[in-house]
Amino acid sequence: MSDQNQARVLRVDASMRHAGSQSRALTDQVIERLRRDRPDLHVQVRDLAEPGLRFIDEAWISANFTDPAERNDDQKAALARSDALVEELRQADTIVIGAPVYNYTIPAALKAWIDMVVRARETFRYTEDGPEGFLKGKRAIIVFTSGGTDLGGDNDFASDYLRYILGFIGITDIEFINAGGLAFGAEERVAAASETIETLAA
Ligand SMILES: Cc1cc2nc3c(=O)[nH]c(=O)nc-3n(C[C@H](O)[C@H](O)[C@H](O)COP(=O)(O)O)c2cc1C
């Protein structure tokens, strides 16, 4: 049975490797840090390297832009996976994302996940005053890893995008754990990121 007061984390791993993944090791540590203050922490894992993640396609787009009351069974089926991913996000108080830089931006799998959860009517809407994100009151912790791209540097096309798109759906409390530039000294940069993780508030 789900406990209304239980702290809930959605952990999204976007590294396409398991062995040797620095971002997974650091997201592990983020979870451990949060669990220290909330031993009852419930963690939902969404591992984007697992098979099953799909791109949005023609059927998805057509179904998504059909009024929910008018959707036929095929259209409902086309959105089922996306509905489940949105629900996972809704349920979470905190979203922890392991985000390596691939080709100067986020991994394609993370973009595919974003396309599944950024949905008109479900996670945002347009108003006369502009877009409104529905996922308010949540916190995001993003572990940023890279070989050489510095967090916030000229060739970092990942972090601003993540900040923007999460904000677009209402998630504006965002902290980055910086493990960028690992090719220039992984040990010390991972150690610095670990120290930052230890300072995270529960
Ligand atoms: C396909 C691919 C593309 C990459 N592109 C970049 C890049 O553009 N800039 C960069 O600094 N590092 C790049 N890297 C290095 C990764 O960001 C770095 O190894 C990071 O630690 C990967 O995260 P992980 O250890 O969790 O797998 C790339 C790695 C891969 C596998």
The ligand as an ORCA input file, in Angstrom:
! r2SCAN-3c Opt
* xyz 0 1
  C      28.594      8.289    -27.352
  C      29.353      9.161    -26.394
  C      29.484     10.495    -26.683
  C      30.183     11.320    -25.802
  N      30.265     12.643    -26.080
  C      30.874     13.462    -25.211
  C      30.915     14.866    -25.445
  O      30.391     15.378    -26.406
  N      31.543     15.638    -24.545
  C      32.140     15.123    -23.443
  O      32.699     15.876    -22.663
  N      32.100     13.805    -23.182
  C      31.492     12.967    -24.035
  N      31.428     11.624    -23.779
  C      32.027     11.124    -22.528
  C      30.994     10.889    -21.457
  O      30.215     12.045    -21.202
  C      31.656     10.483    -20.158
  O      32.415      9.296    -20.389
  C      30.665     10.229    -19.051
  O      31.348      9.845    -17.893
  C      29.700      9.126    -19.436
  O      28.835      8.845    -18.352
  P      28.864      7.415    -17.685
  O      30.250      7.270    -17.095
  O      27.810      7.448    -16.658
  O      28.614      6.402    -18.758
  C      30.769     10.779    -24.631
  C      30.615      9.408    -24.361
  C      29.917      8.615    -25.228
  C      29.746      7.153    -24.904
*
